[in-house]
């Protein structure tokens, strides 16, 4: 490990900052926790919307909660590259070729993929746990990945530790996701 060479004489130099970690796909458990955090945030916001609704306007308040949820998810994907729940856990949503944040069209397609992922007993979300590239149906539909930097004990994770220069979009070849180890 290199050290900072400009320390005054008699002062022990500090170790140089650790090298950025390679980005890896975010797995099912951490993505589930992020979804639960986002659900808590939206639950508080939606509770306030319904509580503040005028008597007899419950239908409009219910529609507003749906719109707020859609705008929250799509808006954060486009603006920051992740929802607050994902950001809190160090994740980001990128396109399959590594661009972040994703564009509006990709975000809308990914949200529609969320609906498809949840349609059949949430199998599209559970798919994340069984694929090497950790992509759910919504990721495959929209051509996205959820990536994270592996945690390094004792280090604070921030944008400075992102290693986007190391990102290889061809790293995850989906053509052999369920390779049984035998060749054809």
C-alpha positions, 0 to 999 in steps of 0.5 A: 500500500502506498503512502502520502509522501508529503508528510512533515518530518517526524509525522507518520504518513497516512496510507493512501486511499484504497483503490476503488472496488470493482462493481458487482451485481446487487443480489436479491437480499440487499435489493429486497431491503432497499425495496422495503426502505422505499416502501416505508418512505412511500408509506409515510408519504401516502399516509399523509396524502390520504390523511389530508384528503378532504372528506369524500375525496378518498378516491382521488387520494388513492389515485394520488398515492399511485401517481406519487409511487410511479413518479417517486420510482421513475423520477429517482431512477432518472435523476439519481440512478437509484431510489433512496432505498437503493442509494442508502445501500450503495446501489445504482441502476445502470443500462446494460452498457454501463450508462447511469443514470438511466433515461426516461424511456428506459425507466418507464420500461423498467417500471412496466417490467416491475408490473410483469415481475410481480404478476406471477407470484413475484417470480420476476423478482425472485429470478434475481436470486437465481441468475449469476448476473442478478437480473430480474425480469424487469432488468431484462425487459429494460436492459438494466443492471443493479450494481453495487460496490462491495463493502470494505470494512472501515471505509465510508462509501461515497461517489469517490469510490465508484469504479466506473472505469472498470465496468465491462458491459460484456461481463454478464453474458445472459446467453448462458445464465443457467449453464449446467457446466456441460458443453454442447 
